[in-house]
Amino acid sequence: MLQIGLIRQDPEATKKRLKVKHVADLSLVDEVIAIDEELRKLKTETETLQASMNIASKEIGQYIAKGDTQAAEHKKNEVSQGKANLQEKQERLTILEKKIHDTLVLLPNLPHTSVPEGKTPEENVVVREGGTKPVLYSAAVPHWDLIKQYDLVDFETGARLTGSGFPLYKGRGAKLQRALIQYFLDYNTAAGYTEYLPPLLVNEATAYGTGQLPDKEGQMYHVTEDGFYLIPTAEVPVTNIYRDTIVKETELPIRMTAYTPCFRREAGSFGKDVRGLNRVHQFDKVEVVQLVDPAKSYETQEAMVAHIEGLLNNLELPYRLLRLCGGDMSFASALTYDFEVYSSAQEKWLECSSVSNFETFQTNRMKIRYKDTTGKTQLLHSLNGSSLALPRIVAALLENNQTPDEIRLPAALHPYFGSSSISRP
């Protein structure tokens, strides 16, 4: 959630930056300021009234001590009237505080000044490319055919057990998933991230904290009877670990990693782009999250990008790094980089990771703070990245490394999978 002080400081600059995210209703900025003005005025009136009532209450005792009952009664009536007036003002304060909160949560995070203007994914900026696109043999096929040929994933039974988009991994397909998850976690913990295994369901306050609510209700599975949500990413429970916490500056940076299944409704998804593992409702992902000193957050984001880039290099996958334009960024992000791997059989790029800096947008909602060297309490910056999401990584690994007789695996996975390749059954 945006800080009201930042909006008040320069409303026009706020509107200008929100335009980069193509916010339709910029009048919300003026509405927030108007509510805040009324709120500030009412708070001053309330404090003044409370102070005058405190003085009057003392005077009552003084008049009684002097035996001036008439003056004491007059002051009592004054205090009684003041209490009624004070209650009315406090009720109005409660209404205004809710109103300003409900308006603020409609505003997305302000994009960083480096975010390009643009509305669609086609307007994202390619920062760089890495790896080499393989030249496949003439009979190469996309991963959804390879999955059947090598008996790795059973989509039909998964659909029967749950529904479309819920794959059932089996045999070597399940083993490959486990190998990748373990490799990713080992890679992250070796870099100083602490591993967590969080709950897969969260309450409304937790989903609100990271910005999933009230923005992404339609993308999350909701357990209505209990009010819980199935997590769309480990970012949600992991970042909330420090909700309502003041950490010591010496504890920074806080680095966390977690493997979880992830659940996304992906409402409205259809067509050739959702075939096979390209887009599913349940998938495995390893996440990295950092809570850092605000002065170091963009330096940290570049380090997280390099960390994930190293992982893709180790998997020997061709990739490219994109800086997302304003129209393709998430509600909560200030700056997002996406990694895409090249799927040679499909001849297309597949997103496999996002690395986002949320600045204080999430930590303001969660009240995650630290004490600086002067003893002042400040909000931390939060960042997260996929390290990595498995479905499209698996798709690219299978397609890019297929031969007539086997699917070769990158050397980094050999000790985890227990073999250098997946042979035809």
Contacts in CASP RR format, 6 or more apart in sequence:
PFRMAT RR
TARGET T0000
AUTHOR 0000-0000-0000
METHOD contacts of the structure
MODEL  1
MLQIGLIRQDPEATKKRLKVKHVADLSLVDEVIAIDEELRKLKTETETLQ
ASMNIASKEIGQYIAKGDTQAAEHKKNEVSQGKANLQEKQERLTILEKKI
HDTLVLLPNLPHTSVPEGKTPEENVVVREGGTKPVLYSAAVPHWDLIKQY
DLVDFETGARLTGSGFPLYKGRGAKLQRALIQYFLDYNTAAGYTEYLPPL
LVNEATAYGTGQLPDKEGQMYHVTEDGFYLIPTAEVPVTNIYRDTIVKET
ELPIRMTAYTPCFRREAGSFGKDVRGLNRVHQFDKVEVVQLVDPAKSYET
QEAMVAHIEGLLNNLELPYRLLRLCGGDMSFASALTYDFEVYSSAQEKWL
ECSSVSNFETFQTNRMKIRYKDTTGKTQLLHSLNGSSLALPRIVAALLEN
NQTPDEIRLPAALHPYFGSSSISRP
1 101 0 8 1.000
1 104 0 8 1.000
1 105 0 8 1.000
1 107 0 8 1.000
1 361 0 8 1.000
1 364 0 8 1.000
1 365 0 8 1.000
2 14 0 8 1.000
2 104 0 8 1.000
2 107 0 8 1.000
2 109 0 8 1.000
2 110 0 8 1.000
2 361 0 8 1.000
2 364 0 8 1.000
3 360 0 8 1.000
3 364 0 8 1.000
3 379 0 8 1.000
4 32 0 8 1.000
4 36 0 8 1.000
4 100 0 8 1.000
4 104 0 8 1.000
6 14 0 8 1.000
6 110 0 8 1.000
7 14 0 8 1.000
7 29 0 8 1.000
7 32 0 8 1.000
7 33 0 8 1.000
8 33 0 8 1.000
8 36 0 8 1.000
11 29 0 8 1.000
11 30 0 8 1.000
11 33 0 8 1.000
14 29 0 8 1.000
14 110 0 8 1.000
15 26 0 8 1.000
15 29 0 8 1.000
17 110 0 8 1.000
17 111 0 8 1.000
17 113 0 8 1.000
18 26 0 8 1.000
18 29 0 8 1.000
18 107 0 8 1.000
18 108 0 8 1.000
18 110 0 8 1.000
19 26 0 8 1.000
20 111 0 8 1.000
20 115 0 8 1.000
20 117 0 8 1.000
20 118 0 8 1.000
20 326 0 8 1.000
20 327 0 8 1.000
21 108 0 8 1.000
21 111 0 8 1.000
21 326 0 8 1.000
21 327 0 8 1.000
21 329 0 8 1.000
22 118 0 8 1.000
22 119 0 8 1.000
22 326 0 8 1.000
22 327 0 8 1.000
23 107 0 8 1.000
23 108 0 8 1.000
25 106 0 8 1.000
28 103 0 8 1.000
28 106 0 8 1.000
28 107 0 8 1.000
29 107 0 8 1.000
31 103 0 8 1.000
32 100 0 8 1.000
32 103 0 8 1.000
32 104 0 8 1.000
32 107 0 8 1.000
35 96 0 8 1.000
35 99 0 8 1.000
35 100 0 8 1.000
35 103 0 8 1.000
36 100 0 8 1.000
38 96 0 8 1.000
39 93 0 8 1.000
39 96 0 8 1.000
39 97 0 8 1.000
39 100 0 8 1.000
42 89 0 8 1.000
42 92 0 8 1.000
42 93 0 8 1.000
42 96 0 8 1.000
43 93 0 8 1.000
45 89 0 8 1.000
46 86 0 8 1.000
46 89 0 8 1.000
46 90 0 8 1.000
46 93 0 8 1.000
49 82 0 8 1.000
49 85 0 8 1.000
49 86 0 8 1.000
49 89 0 8 1.000
50 86 0 8 1.000
53 79 0 8 1.000
53 82 0 8 1.000
53 83 0 8 1.000
53 86 0 8 1.000
56 75 0 8 1.000
56 78 0 8 1.000
56 79 0 8 1.000
57 75 0 8 1.000
57 79 0 8 1.000
59 75 0 8 1.000
60 72 0 8 1.000
60 75 0 8 1.000
60 76 0 8 1.000
60 79 0 8 1.000
61 72 0 8 1.000
63 69 0 8 1.000
63 71 0 8 1.000
63 72 0 8 1.000
63 75 0 8 1.000
64 72 0 8 1.000
105 214 0 8 1.000
106 214 0 8 1.000
108 215 0 8 1.000
108 331 0 8 1.000
108 332 0 8 1.000
109 331 0 8 1.000
109 332 0 8 1.000
109 333 0 8 1.000
109 334 0 8 1.000
109 358 0 8 1.000
109 359 0 8 1.000
109 361 0 8 1.000
110 334 0 8 1.000
111 326 0 8 1.000
111 329 0 8 1.000
111 333 0 8 1.000
111 334 0 8 1.000
111 335 0 8 1.000
112 298 0 8 1.000
112 334 0 8 1.000
112 335 0 8 1.000
112 357 0 8 1.000
114 323 0 8 1.000
114 335 0 8 1.000
115 323 0 8 1.000
115 324 0 8 1.000
115 325 0 8 1.000
115 326 0 8 1.000
115 329 0 8 1.000
115 334 0 8 1.000
115 335 0 8 1.000
116 123 0 8 1.000
116 124 0 8 1.000
116 125 0 8 1.000
116 323 0 8 1.000
116 325 0 8 1.000
116 326 0 8 1.000
117 123 0 8 1.000
117 325 0 8 1.000
117 326 0 8 1.000
118 325 0 8 1.000
118 326 0 8 1.000
118 327 0 8 1.000
118 328 0 8 1.000
119 325 0 8 1.000
119 326 0 8 1.000
119 327 0 8 1.000
119 328 0 8 1.000
120 325 0 8 1.000
120 327 0 8 1.000
120 328 0 8 1.000
121 328 0 8 1.000
123 325 0 8 1.000
123 327 0 8 1.000
123 328 0 8 1.000
124 322 0 8 1.000
124 323 0 8 1.000
124 324 0 8 1.000
124 325 0 8 1.000
124 328 0 8 1.000
124 338 0 8 1.000
125 322 0 8 1.000
125 323 0 8 1.000
125 325 0 8 1.000
126 320 0 8 1.000
126 321 0 8 1.000
126 322 0 8 1.000
127 320 0 8 1.000
127 321 0 8 1.000
127 322 0 8 1.000
127 323 0 8 1.000
127 337 0 8 1.000
128 320 0 8 1.000
128 321 0 8 1.000
129 318 0 8 1.000
129 319 0 8 1.000
129 320 0 8 1.000
129 321 0 8 1.000
130 313 0 8 1.000
130 318 0 8 1.000
130 319 0 8 1.000
130 320 0 8 1.000
131 313 0 8 1.000
131 316 0 8 1.000
131 317 0 8 1.000
131 318 0 8 1.000
131 319 0 8 1.000
132 318 0 8 1.000
133 318 0 8 1.000
133 342 0 8 1.000
133 344 0 8 1.000
134 318 0 8 1.000
134 344 0 8 1.000
134 400 0 8 1.000
134 401 0 8 1.000
136 344 0 8 1.000
136 345 0 8 1.000
136 399 0 8 1.000
136 400 0 8 1.000
136 402 0 8 1.000
137 402 0 8 1.000
137 403 0 8 1.000
137 404 0 8 1.000
139 404 0 8 1.000
140 344 0 8 1.000
140 345 0 8 1.000
140 399 0 8 1.000
140 402 0 8 1.000
141 149 0 8 1.000
141 345 0 8 1.000
141 402 0 8 1.000
142 275 0 8 1.000
142 343 0 8 1.000
142 345 0 8 1.000
142 346 0 8 1.000
142 399 0 8 1.000
143 276 0 8 1.000
143 277 0 8 1.000
143 343 0 8 1.000
143 345 0 8 1.000
143 346 0 8 1.000
143 394 0 8 1.000
143 395 0 8 1.000
143 396 0 8 1.000
143 398 0 8 1.000
143 399 0 8 1.000
144 275 0 8 1.000
144 276 0 8 1.000
144 277 0 8 1.000
146 152 0 8 1.000
146 398 0 8 1.000
146 399 0 8 1.000
146 402 0 8 1.000
146 407 0 8 1.000
147 153 0 8 1.000
147 155 0 8 1.000
147 276 0 8 1.000
147 277 0 8 1.000
147 398 0 8 1.000
149 424 0 8 1.000
150 172 0 8 1.000
150 398 0 8 1.000
150 407 0 8 1.000
150 422 0 8 1.000
150 424 0 8 1.000
150 425 0 8 1.000
151 170 0 8 1.000
151 171 0 8 1.000
151 172 0 8 1.000
151 425 0 8 1.000
152 169 0 8 1.000
152 170 0 8 1.000
152 171 0 8 1.000
152 172 0 8 1.000
152 173 0 8 1.000
152 176 0 8 1.000
152 398 0 8 1.000
152 422 0 8 1.000
153 167 0 8 1.000
153 168 0 8 1.000
153 169 0 8 1.000
153 170 0 8 1.000
153 173 0 8 1.000
153 277 0 8 1.000
154 167 0 8 1.000
154 168 0 8 1.000
154 169 0 8 1.000
154 170 0 8 1.000
155 165 0 8 1.000
155 167 0 8 1.000
155 168 0 8 1.000
155 276 0 8 1.000
157 168 0 8 1.000
158 165 0 8 1.000
158 166 0 8 1.000
158 167 0 8 1.000
158 168 0 8 1.000
159 165 0 8 1.000
159 166 0 8 1.000
161 168 0 8 1.000
162 282 0 8 1.000
163 281 0 8 1.000
164 281 0 8 1.000
165 279 0 8 1.000
165 280 0 8 1.000
165 281 0 8 1.000
165 282 0 8 1.000
166 280 0 8 1.000
166 281 0 8 1.000
166 282 0 8 1.000
167 276 0 8 1.000
167 277 0 8 1.000
167 280 0 8 1.000
167 282 0 8 1.000
169 176 0 8 1.000
169 177 0 8 1.000
172 422 0 8 1.000
175 417 0 8 1.000
176 394 0 8 1.000
176 397 0 8 1.000
176 417 0 8 1.000
176 422 0 8 1.000
177 284 0 8 1.000
177 390 0 8 1.000
177 394 0 8 1.000
178 416 0 8 1.000
179 413 0 8 1.000
179 416 0 8 1.000
179 417 0 8 1.000
179 418 0 8 1.000
180 284 0 8 1.000
180 388 0 8 1.000
180 390 0 8 1.000
180 393 0 8 1.000
180 394 0 8 1.000
180 413 0 8 1.000
180 416 0 8 1.000
181 259 0 8 1.000
181 284 0 8 1.000
181 286 0 8 1.000
181 390 0 8 1.000
182 416 0 8 1.000
183 412 0 8 1.000
183 413 0 8 1.000
183 416 0 8 1.000
184 259 0 8 1.000
184 286 0 8 1.000
184 311 0 8 1.000
184 387 0 8 1.000
184 388 0 8 1.000
185 195 0 8 1.000
185 257 0 8 1.000
185 259 0 8 1.000
185 286 0 8 1.000
187 311 0 8 1.000
187 314 0 8 1.000
187 387 0 8 1.000
188 195 0 8 1.000
188 257 0 8 1.000
188 286 0 8 1.000
188 288 0 8 1.000
188 307 0 8 1.000
188 387 0 8 1.000
189 195 0 8 1.000
189 257 0 8 1.000
191 255 0 8 1.000
191 307 0 8 1.000
192 255 0 8 1.000
193 255 0 8 1.000
193 256 0 8 1.000
193 257 0 8 1.000
193 288 0 8 1.000
194 255 0 8 1.000
194 256 0 8 1.000
194 257 0 8 1.000
195 256 0 8 1.000
195 257 0 8 1.000
195 258 0 8 1.000
196 234 0 8 1.000
196 238 0 8 1.000
196 241 0 8 1.000
196 256 0 8 1.000
196 257 0 8 1.000
196 258 0 8 1.000
197 258 0 8 1.000
197 259 0 8 1.000
197 260 0 8 1.000
198 231 0 8 1.000
198 234 0 8 1.000
198 237 0 8 1.000
198 238 0 8 1.000
198 241 0 8 1.000
198 258 0 8 1.000
198 260 0 8 1.000
199 231 0 8 1.000
199 237 0 8 1.000
200 230 0 8 1.000
200 231 0 8 1.000
200 260 0 8 1.000
200 261 0 8 1.000
200 263 0 8 1.000
201 223 0 8 1.000
201 226 0 8 1.000
201 228 0 8 1.000
201 229 0 8 1.000
201 230 0 8 1.000
201 231 0 8 1.000
202 228 0 8 1.000
202 229 0 8 1.000
202 231 0 8 1.000
202 236 0 8 1.000
202 237 0 8 1.000
202 240 0 8 1.000
203 227 0 8 1.000
203 228 0 8 1.000
203 229 0 8 1.000
204 213 0 8 1.000
204 227 0 8 1.000
204 229 0 8 1.000
205 243 0 8 1.000
206 236 0 8 1.000
206 237 0 8 1.000
206 240 0 8 1.000
206 243 0 8 1.000
207 213 0 8 1.000
207 220 0 8 1.000
207 229 0 8 1.000
207 236 0 8 1.000
208 214 0 8 1.000
208 365 0 8 1.000
209 239 0 8 1.000
209 240 0 8 1.000
209 243 0 8 1.000
209 362 0 8 1.000
209 365 0 8 1.000
209 366 0 8 1.000
210 235 0 8 1.000
210 236 0 8 1.000
210 239 0 8 1.000
210 240 0 8 1.000
210 332 0 8 1.000
210 362 0 8 1.000
210 365 0 8 1.000
210 366 0 8 1.000
211 331 0 8 1.000
211 332 0 8 1.000
211 361 0 8 1.000
211 362 0 8 1.000
211 365 0 8 1.000
212 220 0 8 1.000
212 229 0 8 1.000
212 232 0 8 1.000
212 236 0 8 1.000
213 229 0 8 1.000
215 331 0 8 1.000
215 332 0 8 1.000
216 232 0 8 1.000
216 331 0 8 1.000
218 265 0 8 1.000
218 267 0 8 1.000
219 232 0 8 1.000
219 264 0 8 1.000
219 265 0 8 1.000
219 266 0 8 1.000
219 267 0 8 1.000
220 229 0 8 1.000
220 230 0 8 1.000
220 232 0 8 1.000
220 263 0 8 1.000
220 264 0 8 1.000
220 265 0 8 1.000
221 229 0 8 1.000
221 230 0 8 1.000
221 263 0 8 1.000
221 265 0 8 1.000
222 228 0 8 1.000
222 229 0 8 1.000
222 230 0 8 1.000
223 229 0 8 1.000
223 230 0 8 1.000
230 263 0 8 1.000
231 237 0 8 1.000
231 260 0 8 1.000
231 262 0 8 1.000
231 263 0 8 1.000
232 262 0 8 1.000
232 263 0 8 1.000
232 264 0 8 1.000
233 260 0 8 1.000
233 262 0 8 1.000
233 285 0 8 1.000
233 287 0 8 1.000
233 384 0 8 1.000
233 386 0 8 1.000
234 258 0 8 1.000
234 259 0 8 1.000
234 260 0 8 1.000
234 262 0 8 1.000
234 285 0 8 1.000
234 286 0 8 1.000
234 287 0 8 1.000
234 289 0 8 1.000
235 287 0 8 1.000
235 289 0 8 1.000
235 384 0 8 1.000
235 385 0 8 1.000
237 258 0 8 1.000
237 260 0 8 1.000
238 256 0 8 1.000
238 258 0 8 1.000
238 287 0 8 1.000
238 289 0 8 1.000
238 384 0 8 1.000
239 289 0 8 1.000
239 291 0 8 1.000
239 362 0 8 1.000
239 366 0 8 1.000
239 368 0 8 1.000
239 382 0 8 1.000
239 384 0 8 1.000
240 366 0 8 1.000
241 256 0 8 1.000
242 254 0 8 1.000
242 291 0 8 1.000
242 366 0 8 1.000
242 368 0 8 1.000
243 366 0 8 1.000
243 367 0 8 1.000
243 368 0 8 1.000
244 366 0 8 1.000
244 367 0 8 1.000
244 368 0 8 1.000
245 367 0 8 1.000
245 368 0 8 1.000
245 369 0 8 1.000
246 369 0 8 1.000
246 370 0 8 1.000
246 371 0 8 1.000
246 377 0 8 1.000
247 254 0 8 1.000
247 291 0 8 1.000
247 368 0 8 1.000
247 369 0 8 1.000
247 370 0 8 1.000
247 380 0 8 1.000
248 370 0 8 1.000
248 371 0 8 1.000
249 293 0 8 1.000
249 370 0 8 1.000
249 371 0 8 1.000
249 372 0 8 1.000
249 373 0 8 1.000
251 370 0 8 1.000
252 291 0 8 1.000
252 292 0 8 1.000
252 293 0 8 1.000
252 370 0 8 1.000
252 380 0 8 1.000
253 290 0 8 1.000
253 291 0 8 1.000
253 292 0 8 1.000
253 293 0 8 1.000
253 296 0 8 1.000
253 300 0 8 1.000
254 290 0 8 1.000
254 291 0 8 1.000
254 292 0 8 1.000
255 288 0 8 1.000
255 289 0 8 1.000
255 290 0 8 1.000
256 288 0 8 1.000
256 289 0 8 1.000
256 290 0 8 1.000
257 286 0 8 1.000
257 287 0 8 1.000
257 288 0 8 1.000
257 289 0 8 1.000
257 387 0 8 1.000
258 286 0 8 1.000
258 287 0 8 1.000
258 289 0 8 1.000
259 284 0 8 1.000
259 285 0 8 1.000
259 286 0 8 1.000
259 287 0 8 1.000
260 284 0 8 1.000
260 285 0 8 1.000
260 287 0 8 1.000
261 282 0 8 1.000
261 283 0 8 1.000
261 284 0 8 1.000
262 282 0 8 1.000
262 283 0 8 1.000
262 284 0 8 1.000
262 285 0 8 1.000
262 389 0 8 1.000
263 281 0 8 1.000
263 282 0 8 1.000
264 281 0 8 1.000
265 281 0 8 1.000
266 274 0 8 1.000
266 279 0 8 1.000
266 280 0 8 1.000
266 281 0 8 1.000
269 279 0 8 1.000
273 279 0 8 1.000
276 395 0 8 1.000
277 283 0 8 1.000
277 391 0 8 1.000
277 392 0 8 1.000
277 394 0 8 1.000
277 395 0 8 1.000
278 350 0 8 1.000
278 391 0 8 1.000
278 392 0 8 1.000
278 395 0 8 1.000
279 391 0 8 1.000
280 391 0 8 1.000
283 389 0 8 1.000
283 390 0 8 1.000
283 391 0 8 1.000
284 389 0 8 1.000
284 390 0 8 1.000
284 391 0 8 1.000
285 386 0 8 1.000
285 388 0 8 1.000
285 389 0 8 1.000
285 390 0 8 1.000
286 386 0 8 1.000
286 387 0 8 1.000
286 388 0 8 1.000
287 384 0 8 1.000
287 385 0 8 1.000
287 386 0 8 1.000
287 387 0 8 1.000
288 304 0 8 1.000
288 307 0 8 1.000
288 308 0 8 1.000
288 384 0 8 1.000
288 385 0 8 1.000
288 387 0 8 1.000
289 382 0 8 1.000
289 383 0 8 1.000
289 384 0 8 1.000
289 385 0 8 1.000
290 300 0 8 1.000
290 304 0 8 1.000
290 382 0 8 1.000
290 383 0 8 1.000
290 384 0 8 1.000
291 363 0 8 1.000
291 368 0 8 1.000
291 380 0 8 1.000
291 381 0 8 1.000
291 382 0 8 1.000
292 300 0 8 1.000
292 380 0 8 1.000
292 381 0 8 1.000
292 382 0 8 1.000
292 383 0 8 1.000
293 370 0 8 1.000
293 380 0 8 1.000
293 381 0 8 1.000
294 359 0 8 1.000
294 360 0 8 1.000
294 378 0 8 1.000
294 379 0 8 1.000
294 380 0 8 1.000
294 381 0 8 1.000
297 357 0 8 1.000
297 359 0 8 1.000
297 381 0 8 1.000
297 383 0 8 1.000
298 335 0 8 1.000
298 357 0 8 1.000
300 357 0 8 1.000
300 381 0 8 1.000
300 383 0 8 1.000
301 335 0 8 1.000
301 337 0 8 1.000
301 355 0 8 1.000
301 356 0 8 1.000
301 357 0 8 1.000
301 383 0 8 1.000
304 355 0 8 1.000
304 383 0 8 1.000
304 385 0 8 1.000
305 321 0 8 1.000
305 337 0 8 1.000
305 355 0 8 1.000
307 387 0 8 1.000
308 339 0 8 1.000
308 353 0 8 1.000
308 355 0 8 1.000
308 385 0 8 1.000
308 386 0 8 1.000
308 387 0 8 1.000
308 388 0 8 1.000
309 319 0 8 1.000
309 321 0 8 1.000
309 339 0 8 1.000
311 387 0 8 1.000
311 388 0 8 1.000
312 319 0 8 1.000
312 339 0 8 1.000
312 341 0 8 1.000
312 352 0 8 1.000
312 388 0 8 1.000
314 410 0 8 1.000
314 412 0 8 1.000
315 393 0 8 1.000
315 397 0 8 1.000
315 410 0 8 1.000
315 412 0 8 1.000
315 413 0 8 1.000
316 410 0 8 1.000
316 411 0 8 1.000
316 412 0 8 1.000
317 341 0 8 1.000
317 342 0 8 1.000
317 393 0 8 1.000
317 396 0 8 1.000
317 397 0 8 1.000
317 400 0 8 1.000
317 410 0 8 1.000
318 341 0 8 1.000
318 342 0 8 1.000
318 400 0 8 1.000
319 339 0 8 1.000
319 340 0 8 1.000
319 341 0 8 1.000
319 342 0 8 1.000
319 352 0 8 1.000
320 339 0 8 1.000
320 340 0 8 1.000
320 342 0 8 1.000
320 349 0 8 1.000
321 337 0 8 1.000
321 338 0 8 1.000
321 339 0 8 1.000
322 337 0 8 1.000
322 338 0 8 1.000
322 339 0 8 1.000
322 340 0 8 1.000
323 335 0 8 1.000
323 336 0 8 1.000
323 337 0 8 1.000
324 333 0 8 1.000
324 336 0 8 1.000
324 337 0 8 1.000
324 338 0 8 1.000
329 336 0 8 1.000
330 336 0 8 1.000
330 354 0 8 1.000
330 356 0 8 1.000
332 356 0 8 1.000
332 358 0 8 1.000
332 361 0 8 1.000
332 362 0 8 1.000
333 356 0 8 1.000
333 357 0 8 1.000
333 358 0 8 1.000
333 361 0 8 1.000
334 356 0 8 1.000
334 357 0 8 1.000
334 358 0 8 1.000
334 359 0 8 1.000
334 361 0 8 1.000
335 356 0 8 1.000
335 357 0 8 1.000
336 354 0 8 1.000
336 355 0 8 1.000
336 356 0 8 1.000
336 357 0 8 1.000
337 354 0 8 1.000
337 355 0 8 1.000
337 356 0 8 1.000
338 351 0 8 1.000
338 353 0 8 1.000
338 354 0 8 1.000
338 355 0 8 1.000
339 351 0 8 1.000
339 352 0 8 1.000
339 353 0 8 1.000
339 354 0 8 1.000
339 355 0 8 1.000
339 386 0 8 1.000
339 388 0 8 1.000
340 349 0 8 1.000
340 350 0 8 1.000
340 351 0 8 1.000
340 352 0 8 1.000
341 349 0 8 1.000
341 350 0 8 1.000
341 352 0 8 1.000
341 392 0 8 1.000
341 393 0 8 1.000
341 396 0 8 1.000
342 348 0 8 1.000
342 349 0 8 1.000
342 350 0 8 1.000
342 396 0 8 1.000
342 400 0 8 1.000
343 349 0 8 1.000
343 350 0 8 1.000
343 392 0 8 1.000
343 395 0 8 1.000
343 396 0 8 1.000
343 399 0 8 1.000
343 400 0 8 1.000
344 396 0 8 1.000
344 399 0 8 1.000
344 400 0 8 1.000
345 399 0 8 1.000
345 400 0 8 1.000
345 402 0 8 1.000
346 395 0 8 1.000
346 399 0 8 1.000
350 392 0 8 1.000
350 395 0 8 1.000
350 396 0 8 1.000
351 392 0 8 1.000
352 386 0 8 1.000
352 388 0 8 1.000
352 389 0 8 1.000
352 392 0 8 1.000
352 393 0 8 1.000
352 396 0 8 1.000
353 385 0 8 1.000
353 386 0 8 1.000
353 387 0 8 1.000
353 388 0 8 1.000
353 389 0 8 1.000
354 385 0 8 1.000
354 386 0 8 1.000
355 383 0 8 1.000
355 384 0 8 1.000
355 385 0 8 1.000
355 386 0 8 1.000
356 383 0 8 1.000
356 384 0 8 1.000
356 385 0 8 1.000
357 381 0 8 1.000
357 383 0 8 1.000
358 381 0 8 1.000
358 382 0 8 1.000
358 383 0 8 1.000
358 384 0 8 1.000
359 381 0 8 1.000
359 382 0 8 1.000
360 379 0 8 1.000
360 380 0 8 1.000
360 381 0 8 1.000
361 382 0 8 1.000
362 368 0 8 1.000
362 382 0 8 1.000
363 369 0 8 1.000
363 379 0 8 1.000
363 380 0 8 1.000
363 381 0 8 1.000
363 382 0 8 1.000
364 379 0 8 1.000
368 379 0 8 1.000
368 380 0 8 1.000
368 382 0 8 1.000
369 377 0 8 1.000
369 378 0 8 1.000
369 379 0 8 1.000
369 380 0 8 1.000
370 377 0 8 1.000
370 378 0 8 1.000
370 380 0 8 1.000
371 377 0 8 1.000
371 378 0 8 1.000
372 378 0 8 1.000
397 407 0 8 1.000
397 409 0 8 1.000
397 410 0 8 1.000
398 407 0 8 1.000
401 407 0 8 1.000
401 408 0 8 1.000
401 409 0 8 1.000
401 410 0 8 1.000
405 423 0 8 1.000
405 424 0 8 1.000
406 421 0 8 1.000
406 422 0 8 1.000
406 423 0 8 1.000
406 424 0 8 1.000
407 421 0 8 1.000
407 422 0 8 1.000
408 420 0 8 1.000
408 421 0 8 1.000
409 417 0 8 1.000
409 419 0 8 1.000
409 420 0 8 1.000
409 421 0 8 1.000
409 422 0 8 1.000
411 420 0 8 1.000
414 420 0 8 1.000
END
